[in-house]
Amino acid sequence: EVQLVESGGGLVQPGGSLRLSCAASGLSFSSYAMSWFRQVPGKEREGVAVIYTRTRGGNTYYADSVKGRFTISLDYAKNTLYLQMNSLKPEDTGMYYCAAGIVVSWLWTTEGQYNYWGQGTQVTVSS
């Protein structure tokens, strides 16, 4: 059984940092693209970042709104996906989900391309 479990969310002031984690079990990173999405009430889920494993080139892609501030990474030994978020803004507030799927790069922001999802972790950026 595949499980993705996020952690690391919380309340942070604008300009602050958080690191989200997604512990994966039951799947091999080498077979999947791993992504972070976020969602606010009333809006569609938005792709934030994706990482392709070493066997698939190791490329990363980011939403324009987070480029230069967020970094996605994988720890293969721990089977854990991370999202380092710096210079956080109030508009970064939302529920953050990790997802795994066999996804081509030009469709990485498409929810339906992903097979597995975590339960989400809340990030709130507010003073």
Summary of the structure (lengths in Angstrom):
residues: 127
radius of gyration: 13.5
end to end distance: 40.1
largest distance: 42.0
contacts: 385
relative contact order: 0.31
helix: 14%
strand: 47%
